[in-house]
Amino acid sequence: MKINKSLLITITSLSLFFISPISAGGYGMAGCGLGSLIIKPNNFLQIFAATTNGTYANQTFGITSGTSNCASSGIVKNEKAGEIFVHMNYESLEKEMAMGKGEKLDTLATLFGCKNSSSFASMTKNKYEKLFSEEDPSNLFLSLKTEIKNDKTLSTTCSVN
């Protein structure tokens, strides 16, 4: 039995358009993000939701922060947020840790739950060579956790598991 290719493409296209999508977490095919908050799940309108998410690049922020329908509880664990932050800002953090100060370094201290970001920054400056012995953001994140636990001041002023 020979099937006409154009008929098969037409049927597939129509079925994808008319079949209602399964939406998890209260959002449609466009995923979470600002688009999911302002445009309700609907086959056709998901184009606008996806465009909104892509135009404003808010989906990445929502996933990282756990907002905009991107987490069931609305919260992403600080550890995961810290790990993602290190990956996204690796080069800037490398420079700021070498100097022992900087905006991104202060943000990372906050993600580690440190009450005193200057103590955290000092530790990263003093341990710079050890922290950057391998050029890998995952290793940096794990090394930072270890150094915080081993530091007398930071182990009591930061909340690291």
Order of alpha helices (4+ residues) and beta strands (2+ residues): alpha-alpha-alpha-alpha-alpha-alpha-alpha-alpha-alpha-alpha-alpha
